[in-house]
């Protein structure tokens, strides 16, 4: 392993370190939430993932899982609460209000169980 060094003005030898390269991933809102949480509240885990080159793979995995769970939970809640296409046709504002409530509750579940752990 070849390590190169640079000399500081004070005469210290510092190794030229670089982070491992990671492939680019397309990350959604849940991945970005997870990244922000790790940066602010789990700094050691964030640093370990970053320096090992696993950060973006981890974030995309969380994002994909969270998005799938979000859609499943929202669909199940809508079915359980009787929010159907018929309701949408009859009363759009009522349907929008109920769907927004369902989406907010589903997102809170995802945040609690996947993002903020």
N, CA, C and O atoms as CSV, one atom per row, in Angstrom:
chain,resi,resn,atom,element,x,y,z
A,1,UNK,N,N,0.851,-1.175,0.000
A,1,UNK,CA,C,0.000,0.000,0.000
A,1,UNK,C,C,0.891,1.230,0.000
A,1,UNK,O,O,1.686,1.427,0.919
A,2,UNK,N,N,0.761,2.046,-1.015
A,2,UNK,CA,C,1.558,3.266,-1.116
A,2,UNK,C,C,0.819,4.421,-0.471
A,2,UNK,O,O,-0.297,4.761,-0.863
A,3,UNK,N,N,1.447,5.010,0.510
A,3,UNK,CA,C,0.871,6.166,1.174
A,3,UNK,C,C,1.764,7.360,0.871
A,3,UNK,O,O,2.979,7.323,1.061
A,4,UNK,N,N,1.123,8.415,0.397
A,4,UNK,CA,C,1.874,9.643,0.146
A,4,UNK,C,C,1.590,10.618,1.282
A,4,UNK,O,O,0.548,10.560,1.935
A,5,UNK,N,N,2.538,11.503,1.494
A,5,UNK,CA,C,2.430,12.465,2.582
A,5,UNK,C,C,2.618,13.867,2.039
A,5,UNK,O,O,3.236,14.078,0.996
A,6,UNK,N,N,2.065,14.819,2.776
A,6,UNK,CA,C,2.335,16.218,2.468
A,6,UNK,C,C,2.887,16.867,3.725
A,6,UNK,O,O,2.589,16.441,4.841
A,7,UNK,N,N,3.674,17.876,3.536
A,7,UNK,CA,C,4.304,18.552,4.656
A,7,UNK,C,C,3.567,19.849,4.946
A,7,UNK,O,O,3.313,20.643,4.040
A,8,UNK,N,N,3.229,20.057,6.197
A,8,UNK,CA,C,2.552,21.285,6.608
A,8,UNK,C,C,3.590,22.383,6.773
A,8,UNK,O,O,4.783,22.090,6.840
A,9,UNK,N,N,3.172,23.625,6.839
A,9,UNK,CA,C,4.133,24.719,7.078
A,9,UNK,C,C,4.909,24.567,8.384
A,9,UNK,O,O,6.010,25.100,8.529
A,10,UNK,N,N,4.327,23.838,9.329
A,10,UNK,CA,C,5.018,23.619,10.610
A,10,UNK,C,C,6.013,22.473,10.537
A,10,UNK,O,O,6.737,22.232,11.503
A,11,UNK,N,N,6.070,21.760,9.416
A,11,UNK,CA,C,7.016,20.676,9.241
A,11,UNK,C,C,6.474,19.295,9.542
A,11,UNK,O,O,7.238,18.330,9.556
A,12,UNK,N,N,5.171,19.172,9.786
A,12,UNK,CA,C,4.566,17.872,10.062
A,12,UNK,C,C,4.281,17.132,8.762
A,12,UNK,O,O,3.946,17.741,7.747
A,13,UNK,N,N,4.419,15.812,8.809
A,13,UNK,CA,C,4.077,14.960,7.674
A,13,UNK,C,C,2.656,14.425,7.898
A,13,UNK,O,O,2.397,13.736,8.886
A,14,UNK,N,N,1.752,14.741,6.988
A,14,UNK,CA,C,0.365,14.303,7.100
A,14,UNK,C,C,0.047,13.411,5.906
A,14,UNK,O,O,0.340,13.775,4.767
A,15,UNK,N,N,-0.552,12.236,6.155
A,15,UNK,CA,C,-0.874,11.353,5.022
A,15,UNK,C,C,-2.005,11.944,4.168
A,15,UNK,O,O,-2.917,12.588,4.686
A,16,UNK,N,N,-1.926,11.718,2.871
A,16,UNK,CA,C,-2.973,12.140,1.952
A,16,UNK,C,C,-4.019,11.033,1.914
A,16,UNK,O,O,-3.864,10.043,1.199
A,17,UNK,N,N,-5.066,11.210,2.677
A,17,UNK,CA,C,-6.121,10.213,2.770
A,17,UNK,C,C,-7.314,10.639,1.926
A,17,UNK,O,O,-7.649,11.821,1.847
A,18,UNK,N,N,-7.942,9.666,1.304
A,18,UNK,CA,C,-9.159,9.928,0.542
A,18,UNK,C,C,-10.214,8.913,0.949
A,18,UNK,O,O,-9.896,7.802,1.373
A,19,UNK,N,N,-11.460,9.305,0.815
A,19,UNK,CA,C,-12.565,8.397,1.115
A,19,UNK,C,C,-12.750,7.426,-0.040
A,19,UNK,O,O,-12.463,7.769,-1.187
A,20,UNK,N,N,-13.222,6.231,0.244
A,20,UNK,CA,C,-13.495,5.296,-0.846
A,20,UNK,C,C,-14.586,5.865,-1.757
A,20,UNK,O,O,-15.502,6.548,-1.298
A,21,UNK,N,N,-14.474,5.578,-3.023
A,21,UNK,CA,C,-15.494,6.065,-3.949
A,21,UNK,C,C,-16.709,5.151,-3.894
A,21,UNK,O,O,-16.592,3.929,-3.803
A,22,UNK,N,N,-17.866,5.772,-3.951
A,22,UNK,CA,C,-19.125,5.033,-3.929
A,22,UNK,C,C,-19.874,5.323,-5.215
A,22,UNK,O,O,-19.785,6.425,-5.756
A,23,UNK,N,N,-20.608,4.343,-5.704
A,23,UNK,CA,C,-21.429,4.618,-6.886
A,23,UNK,C,C,-22.534,5.606,-6.533
A,23,UNK,O,O,-22.962,5.680,-5.382
A,24,UNK,N,N,-22.989,6.354,-7.513
A,24,UNK,CA,C,-24.065,7.305,-7.301
A,24,UNK,C,C,-25.398,6.569,-7.191
A,24,UNK,O,O,-25.709,5.694,-7.999
A,25,UNK,N,N,-26.160,6.933,-6.200
A,25,UNK,CA,C,-27.488,6.371,-6.009
A,25,UNK,C,C,-28.493,7.503,-6.088
A,25,UNK,O,O,-28.194,8.642,-5.729
A,26,UNK,N,N,-29.689,7.180,-6.562
A,26,UNK,CA,C,-30.772,8.139,-6.593
A,26,UNK,C,C,-31.550,7.985,-5.292
A,26,UNK,O,O,-32.220,6.975,-5.075
A,27,UNK,N,N,-31.458,8.978,-4.443
A,27,UNK,CA,C,-32.020,8.878,-3.113
A,27,UNK,C,C,-33.271,9.741,-2.991
A,27,UNK,O,O,-33.318,10.852,-3.520
A,28,UNK,N,N,-34.277,9.232,-2.300
A,28,UNK,CA,C,-35.523,9.951,-2.083
A,28,UNK,C,C,-35.556,10.632,-0.728
A,28,UNK,O,O,-34.538,10.762,-0.049
A,29,UNK,N,N,-36.757,11.064,-0.350
A,29,UNK,CA,C,-36.898,11.851,0.874
A,29,UNK,C,C,-36.580,11.072,2.138
A,29,UNK,O,O,-36.038,11.639,3.087
A,30,UNK,N,N,-36.904,9.784,2.173
A,30,UNK,CA,C,-36.614,9.014,3.382
A,30,UNK,C,C,-35.113,8.798,3.558
A,30,UNK,O,O,-34.616,8.805,4.684
A,31,UNK,N,N,-34.394,8.607,2.469
A,31,UNK,CA,C,-32.937,8.492,2.539
A,31,UNK,C,C,-32.303,9.783,3.021
A,31,UNK,O,O,-31.362,9.760,3.815
A,32,UNK,N,N,-32.815,10.908,2.544
A,32,UNK,CA,C,-32.299,12.205,2.985
A,32,UNK,C,C,-32.613,12.455,4.459
A,32,UNK,O,O,-31.796,13.023,5.182
A,33,UNK,N,N,-33.806,12.027,4.905
A,33,UNK,CA,C,-34.141,12.154,6.332
A,33,UNK,C,C,-33.176,11.340,7.181
A,33,UNK,O,O,-32.696,11.805,8.215
A,34,UNK,N,N,-32.896,10.115,6.730
A,34,UNK,CA,C,-31.982,9.232,7.467
A,34,UNK,C,C,-30.590,9.839,7.539
A,34,UNK,O,O,-29.946,9.811,8.588
A,35,UNK,N,N,-30.127,10.389,6.419
A,35,UNK,CA,C,-28.804,11.008,6.393
A,35,UNK,C,C,-28.735,12.166,7.389
A,35,UNK,O,O,-27.763,12.289,8.133
A,36,UNK,N,N,-29.759,13.006,7.403
A,36,UNK,CA,C,-29.783,14.141,8.326
A,36,UNK,C,C,-29.809,13.665,9.772
A,36,UNK,O,O,-29.142,14.243,10.630
A,37,UNK,N,N,-30.578,12.612,10.045
A,37,UNK,CA,C,-30.632,12.060,11.393
A,37,UNK,C,C,-29.267,11.527,11.824
A,37,UNK,O,O,-28.812,11.800,12.935
A,38,UNK,N,N,-28.619,10.769,10.947
A,38,UNK,CA,C,-27.303,10.218,11.276
A,38,UNK,C,C,-26.294,11.332,11.523
A,38,UNK,O,O,-25.518,11.261,12.475
A,39,UNK,N,N,-26.296,12.352,10.685
A,39,UNK,CA,C,-25.346,13.457,10.837
A,39,UNK,C,C,-25.531,14.188,12.164
A,39,UNK,O,O,-24.555,14.596,12.794
A,40,UNK,N,N,-26.781,14.352,12.585
A,40,UNK,CA,C,-27.060,15.155,13.773
A,40,UNK,C,C,-27.106,14.364,15.073
A,40,UNK,O,O,-26.796,14.906,16.134
A,41,UNK,N,N,-27.492,13.082,15.007
A,41,UNK,CA,C,-27.729,12.343,16.247
A,41,UNK,C,C,-26.910,11.063,16.397
A,41,UNK,O,O,-26.745,10.572,17.514
A,42,UNK,N,N,-26.405,10.525,15.322
A,42,UNK,CA,C,-25.614,9.293,15.381
A,42,UNK,C,C,-24.299,9.530,14.648
A,42,UNK,O,O,-24.013,8.872,13.649
A,43,UNK,N,N,-23.514,10.454,15.137
A,43,UNK,CA,C,-22.314,10.931,14.438
A,43,UNK,C,C,-21.280,9.837,14.224
A,43,UNK,O,O,-20.635,9.798,13.177
A,44,UNK,N,N,-21.111,8.952,15.192
A,44,UNK,CA,C,-20.119,7.880,15.051
A,44,UNK,C,C,-20.538,6.899,13.961
A,44,UNK,O,O,-19.718,6.506,13.131
A,45,UNK,N,N,-21.798,6.506,13.958
A,45,UNK,CA,C,-22.301,5.618,12.919
A,45,UNK,C,C,-22.187,6.277,11.549
A,45,UNK,O,O,-21.799,5.627,10.579
A,46,UNK,N,N,-22.520,7.552,11.464
A,46,UNK,CA,C,-22.399,8.288,10.208
A,46,UNK,C,C,-20.951,8.280,9.719
A,46,UNK,O,O,-20.689,8.017,8.545
A,47,UNK,N,N,-20.017,8.567,10.617
A,47,UNK,CA,C,-18.598,8.588,10.239
A,47,UNK,C,C,-18.116,7.208,9.811
A,47,UNK,O,O,-17.363,7.083,8.846
A,48,UNK,N,N,-18.546,6.174,10.525
A,48,UNK,CA,C,-18.146,4.808,10.158
A,48,UNK,C,C,-18.677,4.412,8.791
A,48,UNK,O,O,-17.946,3.838,7.984
A,49,UNK,N,N,-19.946,4.714,8.522
A,49,UNK,CA,C,-20.521,4.397,7.216
A,49,UNK,C,C,-19.841,5.192,6.105
A,49,UNK,O,O,-19.588,4.667,5.021
A,50,UNK,N,N,-19.551,6.452,6.380
A,50,UNK,CA,C,-18.919,7.309,5.386
A,50,UNK,C,C,-17.509,6.833,5.053
A,50,UNK,O,O,-17.146,6.735,3.881
A,51,UNK,N,N,-16.725,6.542,6.066
A,51,UNK,CA,C,-15.342,6.141,5.821
A,51,UNK,C,C,-15.209,4.730,5.274
A,51,UNK,O,O,-14.198,4.399,4.654
A,52,UNK,N,N,-16.219,3.891,5.497
A,52,UNK,CA,C,-16.164,2.535,4.942
A,52,UNK,C,C,-16.713,2.476,3.521
A,52,UNK,O,O,-16.607,1.448,2.852
A,53,UNK,N,N,-17.297,3.573,3.064
A,53,UNK,CA,C,-17.851,3.595,1.715
A,53,UNK,C,C,-19.227,2.975,1.621
A,53,UNK,O,O,-19.685,2.658,0.523
A,54,UNK,N,N,-19.895,2.793,2.742
A,54,UNK,CA,C,-21.197,2.143,2.775
A,54,UNK,C,C,-22.352,3.114,2.999
A,54,UNK,O,O,-23.506,2.687,3.016
A,55,UNK,N,N,-22.079,4.392,3.171
A,55,UNK,CA,C,-23.122,5.345,3.546
A,55,UNK,C,C,-24.252,5.402,2.523
A,55,UNK,O,O,-25.417,5.236,2.885
A,56,UNK,N,N,-23.929,5.633,1.261
A,56,UNK,CA,C,-24.984,5.830,0.272
A,56,UNK,C,C,-25.733,4.535,-0.043
A,56,UNK,O,O,-26.917,4.572,-0.379
A,57,UNK,N,N,-25.068,3.416,0.060
A,57,UNK,CA,C,-25.770,2.149,-0.106
A,57,UNK,C,C,-26.777,1.982,1.027
A,57,UNK,O,O,-27.917,1.580,0.796
A,58,UNK,N,N,-26.354,2.291,2.248
A,58,UNK,CA,C,-27.226,2.213,3.416
A,58,UNK,C,C,-28.424,3.152,3.270
A,58,UNK,O,O,-29.563,2.758,3.523
A,59,UNK,N,N,-28.164,4.385,2.864
A,59,UNK,CA,C,-29.232,5.373,2.732
A,59,UNK,C,C,-30.243,4.968,1.665
A,59,UNK,O,O,-31.447,5.138,1.852
A,60,UNK,N,N,-29.760,4.436,0.555
A,60,UNK,CA,C,-30.672,4.017,-0.515
A,60,UNK,C,C,-31.472,2.796,-0.120
A,60,UNK,O,O,-32.637,2.661,-0.495
A,61,UNK,N,N,-30.854,1.907,0.635
A,61,UNK,CA,C,-31.571,0.732,1.128
A,61,UNK,C,C,-32.690,1.159,2.075
A,61,UNK,O,O,-33.813,0.664,1.975
A,62,UNK,N,N,-32.388,2.072,2.987
A,62,UNK,CA,C,-33.398,2.602,3.908
A,62,UNK,C,C,-34.496,3.305,3.122
A,62,UNK,O,O,-35.681,3.122,3.403
A,63,UNK,N,N,-34.106,4.108,2.141
A,63,UNK,CA,C,-35.068,4.856,1.351
A,63,UNK,C,C,-36.031,3.921,0.620
A,63,UNK,O,O,-37.243,4.133,0.636
A,64,UNK,N,N,-35.496,2.909,-0.006
A,64,UNK,CA,C,-36.326,1.976,-0.762
A,64,UNK,C,C,-37.276,1.209,0.170
A,64,UNK,O,O,-38.465,1.082,-0.123
A,65,UNK,N,N,-36.758,0.710,1.269
A,65,UNK,CA,C,-37.581,-0.021,2.232
A,65,UNK,C,C,-38.671,0.876,2.811
A,65,UNK,O,O,-39.827,0.470,2.929
A,66,UNK,N,N,-38.288,2.098,3.169
A,66,UNK,CA,C,-39.242,3.033,3.758
A,66,UNK,C,C,-40.340,3.394,2.764
A,66,UNK,O,O,-41.511,3.466,3.138
A,67,UNK,N,N,-39.981,3.618,1.515
A,67,UNK,CA,C,-40.983,3.970,0.503
A,67,UNK,C,C,-41.979,2.827,0.291
A,67,UNK,O,O,-43.183,3.057,0.180
A,68,UNK,N,N,-41.470,1.600,0.238
A,68,UNK,CA,C,-42.354,0.435,0.075
A,68,UNK,C,C,-43.286,0.298,1.269
A,68,UNK,O,O,-44.481,0.058,1.099
A,69,UNK,N,N,-42.750,0.449,2.473
A,69,UNK,CA,C,-43.564,0.344,3.680
A,69,UNK,C,C,-44.592,1.477,3.758
A,69,UNK,O,O,-45.738,1.256,4.151
A,70,UNK,N,N,-44.178,2.680,3.383
A,70,UNK,CA,C,-45.086,3.831,3.388
A,70,UNK,C,C,-46.295,3.566,2.497
A,70,UNK,O,O,-47.434,3.785,2.908
A,71,UNK,N,N,-46.048,3.098,1.286
A,71,UNK,CA,C,-47.148,2.822,0.352
A,71,UNK,C,C,-48.062,1.723,0.875
A,71,UNK,O,O,-49.283,1.822,0.757
A,72,UNK,N,N,-47.479,0.680,1.450
A,72,UNK,CA,C,-48.266,-0.427,1.989
A,72,UNK,C,C,-49.125,0.030,3.171
A,72,UNK,O,O,-50.311,-0.290,3.238
A,73,UNK,N,N,-48.530,0.770,4.090
A,73,UNK,CA,C,-49.264,1.242,5.273
A,73,UNK,C,C,-50.386,2.184,4.861
A,73,UNK,O,O,-51.506,2.071,5.360
A,74,UNK,N,N,-50.097,3.110,3.956
A,74,UNK,CA,C,-51.117,4.065,3.507
A,74,UNK,C,C,-52.272,3.339,2.821
A,74,UNK,O,O,-53.435,3.683,3.032
A,75,UNK,N,N,-51.961,2.354,2.015
A,75,UNK,CA,C,-52.997,1.584,1.320
A,75,UNK,C,C,-53.867,0.827,2.324
A,75,UNK,O,O,-55.091,0.810,2.203
A,76,UNK,N,N,-53.229,0.205,3.311
A,76,UNK,CA,C,-53.977,-0.546,4.319
A,76,UNK,C,C,-54.848,0.373,5.179
A,76,UNK,O,O,-55.984,0.029,5.506
A,77,UNK,N,N,-54.316,1.532,5.540
A,77,UNK,CA,C,-55.095,2.485,6.341
A,77,UNK,C,C,-56.293,3.014,5.550
A,77,UNK,O,O,-57.391,3.149,6.089
A,78,UNK,N,N,-56.073,3.309,4.283
A,78,UNK,CA,C,-57.165,3.816,3.447
A,78,UNK,C,C,-58.272,2.771,3.336
A,78,UNK,O,O,-59.455,3.104,3.409
A,79,UNK,N,N,-57.895,1.535,3.162
A,79,UNK,CA,C,-58.886,0.458,3.058
A,79,UNK,C,C,-59.643,0.300,4.374
A,79,UNK,O,O,-60.865,0.146,4.376
A,80,UNK,N,N,-58.923,0.338,5.487
A,80,UNK,CA,C,-59.541,0.167,6.796
A,80,UNK,C,C,-60.491,1.317,7.138
A,80,UNK,O,O,-61.483,1.117,7.839
A,81,UNK,N,N,-60.189,2.514,6.646
A,81,UNK,CA,C,-61.002,3.687,6.969
A,81,UNK,C,C,-62.045,3.997,5.900
A,81,UNK,O,O,-62.771,4.985,6.012
A,82,UNK,N,N,-62.124,3.174,4.880
A,82,UNK,CA,C,-63.142,3.351,3.855
A,82,UNK,C,C,-62.895,4.508,2.905
A,82,UNK,O,O,-63.837,5.075,2.352
A,83,UNK,N,N,-61.641,4.857,2.716
A,83,UNK,CA,C,-61.287,5.924,1.777
A,83,UNK,C,C,-61.093,5.261,0.413
A,83,UNK,O,O,-60.057,4.655,0.140
A,84,UNK,N,N,-62.108,5.391,-0.428
A,84,UNK,CA,C,-62.138,4.682,-1.700
A,84,UNK,C,C,-62.238,5.653,-2.871
A,84,UNK,O,O,-62.365,6.864,-2.690
A,85,UNK,N,N,-62.178,5.099,-4.055
A,85,UNK,CA,C,-62.363,5.899,-5.264
A,85,UNK,C,C,-63.783,6.443,-5.342
A,85,UNK,O,O,-64.009,7.511,-5.909
A,86,UNK,N,N,-64.731,5.720,-4.780
A,86,UNK,CA,C,-66.113,6.195,-4.765
A,86,UNK,C,C,-66.215,7.466,-3.914
A,86,UNK,O,O,-66.885,8.423,-4.302
A,87,UNK,N,N,-65.550,7.472,-2.759
A,87,UNK,CA,C,-65.525,8.672,-1.920
A,87,UNK,C,C,-64.859,9.821,-2.667
A,87,UNK,O,O,-65.303,10.966,-2.577
A,88,UNK,N,N,-63.812,9.521,-3.393
A,88,UNK,CA,C,-63.113,10.545,-4.176
A,88,UNK,C,C,-64.045,11.169,-5.214
A,88,UNK,O,O,-64.019,12.381,-5.427
A,89,UNK,N,N,-64.863,10.342,-5.855
A,89,UNK,CA,C,-65.796,10.842,-6.873
A,89,UNK,C,C,-66.927,11.656,-6.240
A,89,UNK,O,O,-67.382,12.642,-6.820
A,90,UNK,N,N,-67.377,11.248,-5.058
A,90,UNK,CA,C,-68.503,11.917,-4.411
A,90,UNK,C,C,-68.099,13.197,-3.692
A,90,UNK,O,O,-68.798,14.206,-3.783
A,91,UNK,N,N,-66.989,13.165,-2.985
A,91,UNK,CA,C,-66.567,14.319,-2.183
A,91,UNK,C,C,-65.040,14.422,-2.197
A,91,UNK,O,O,-64.355,13.843,-1.354
A,92,UNK,N,N,-64.538,15.157,-3.153
A,92,UNK,CA,C,-63.086,15.240,-3.324
A,92,UNK,C,C,-62.379,15.858,-2.119
A,92,UNK,O,O,-61.323,15.374,-1.710
A,93,UNK,N,N,-62.937,16.904,-1.556
A,93,UNK,CA,C,-62.280,17.565,-0.422
A,93,UNK,C,C,-62.211,16.656,0.799
A,93,UNK,O,O,-61.202,16.640,1.504
A,94,UNK,N,N,-63.264,15.909,1.050
A,94,UNK,CA,C,-63.250,14.956,2.156
A,94,UNK,C,C,-62.197,13.879,1.911
A,94,UNK,O,O,-61.463,13.502,2.825
A,95,UNK,N,N,-62.127,13.382,0.669
A,95,UNK,CA,C,-61.146,12.370,0.300
A,95,UNK,C,C,-59.720,12.906,0.488
A,95,UNK,O,O,-58.863,12.216,1.041
A,96,UNK,N,N,-59.471,14.132,0.029
A,96,UNK,CA,C,-58.140,14.741,0.158
A,96,UNK,C,C,-57.764,14.888,1.632
A,96,UNK,O,O,-56.639,14.573,2.020
A,97,UNK,N,N,-58.682,15.355,2.437
A,97,UNK,CA,C,-58.410,15.512,3.866
A,97,UNK,C,C,-58.069,14.198,4.539
A,97,UNK,O,O,-57.120,14.119,5.318
A,98,UNK,N,N,-58.838,13.176,4.241
A,98,UNK,CA,C,-58.579,11.863,4.841
A,98,UNK,C,C,-57.270,11.259,4.336
A,98,UNK,O,O,-56.523,10.666,5.114
A,99,UNK,N,N,-56.989,11.405,3.044
A,99,UNK,CA,C,-55.735,10.868,2.501
A,99,UNK,C,C,-54.524,11.597,3.078
A,99,UNK,O,O,-53.499,10.973,3.351
A,100,UNK,N,N,-54.635,12.907,3.265
A,100,UNK,CA,C,-53.531,13.649,3.884
A,100,UNK,C,C,-53.298,13.169,5.315
A,100,UNK,O,O,-52.153,13.025,5.744
A,101,UNK,N,N,-54.368,12.924,6.043
A,101,UNK,CA,C,-54.247,12.401,7.400
A,101,UNK,C,C,-53.581,11.027,7.395
A,101,UNK,O,O,-52.696,10.751,8.205
A,102,UNK,N,N,-54.014,10.179,6.478
A,102,UNK,CA,C,-53.441,8.834,6.369
A,102,UNK,C,C,-51.961,8.905,6.015
A,102,UNK,O,O,-51.147,8.202,6.613
A,103,UNK,N,N,-51.613,9.734,5.063
A,103,UNK,CA,C,-50.201,9.859,4.659
A,103,UNK,C,C,-49.338,10.392,5.798
A,103,UNK,O,O,-48.216,9.927,5.998
A,104,UNK,N,N,-49.856,11.363,6.544
A,104,UNK,CA,C,-49.090,11.903,7.674
A,104,UNK,C,C,-48.856,10.845,8.744
A,104,UNK,O,O,-47.759,10.746,9.292
A,105,UNK,N,N,-49.884,10.055,9.042
A,105,UNK,CA,C,-49.729,9.002,10.043
A,105,UNK,C,C,-48.787,7.909,9.551
A,105,UNK,O,O,-47.970,7.400,10.319
A,106,UNK,N,N,-48.898,7.548,8.282
A,106,UNK,CA,C,-48.010,6.527,7.717
A,106,UNK,C,C,-46.557,7.006,7.745
A,106,UNK,O,O,-45.650,6.236,8.060
A,107,UNK,N,N,-46.342,8.283,7.412
A,107,UNK,CA,C,-44.980,8.821,7.431
A,107,UNK,C,C,-44.417,8.838,8.850
A,107,UNK,O,O,-43.233,8.567,9.050
A,108,UNK,N,N,-45.252,9.153,9.828
A,108,UNK,CA,C,-44.793,9.152,11.217
A,108,UNK,C,C,-44.379,7.747,11.652
A,108,UNK,O,O,-43.393,7.588,12.372
A,109,UNK,N,N,-45.116,6.739,11.224
A,109,UNK,CA,C,-44.752,5.356,11.529
A,109,UNK,C,C,-43.397,5.020,10.903
A,109,UNK,O,O,-42.549,4.412,11.556
A,110,UNK,N,N,-43.194,5.404,9.662
A,110,UNK,CA,C,-41.932,5.139,8.973
A,110,UNK,C,C,-40.775,5.843,9.671
A,110,UNK,O,O,-39.709,5.260,9.863
A,111,UNK,N,N,-40.989,7.078,10.042
A,111,UNK,CA,C,-39.928,7.820,10.744
A,111,UNK,C,C,-39.549,7.116,12.044
A,111,UNK,O,O,-38.367,6.958,12.351
A,112,UNK,N,N,-40.545,6.700,12.794
A,112,UNK,CA,C,-40.289,6.062,14.087
A,112,UNK,C,C,-39.605,4.708,13.946
A,112,UNK,O,O,-38.694,4.382,14.706
A,113,UNK,N,N,-40.052,3.921,12.968
A,113,UNK,CA,C,-39.569,2.536,12.876
A,113,UNK,C,C,-38.347,2.338,11.978
A,113,UNK,O,O,-37.618,1.362,12.152
A,114,UNK,N,N,-38.109,3.228,11.034
A,114,UNK,CA,C,-36.994,3.024,10.105
A,114,UNK,C,C,-35.970,4.156,10.098
A,114,UNK,O,O,-34.770,3.900,9.989
A,115,UNK,N,N,-36.417,5.379,10.209
A,115,UNK,CA,C,-35.517,6.513,10.027
A,115,UNK,C,C,-34.774,6.853,11.324
A,115,UNK,O,O,-33.549,6.973,11.330
A,116,UNK,N,N,-35.506,7.004,12.396
A,116,UNK,CA,C,-34.925,7.482,13.651
A,116,UNK,C,C,-34.563,6.345,14.604
A,116,UNK,O,O,-34.971,6.349,15.766
A,117,UNK,N,N,-33.803,5.382,14.112
A,117,UNK,CA,C,-33.358,4.287,14.980
A,117,UNK,C,C,-31.835,4.253,14.992
A,117,UNK,O,O,-31.241,3.407,15.660
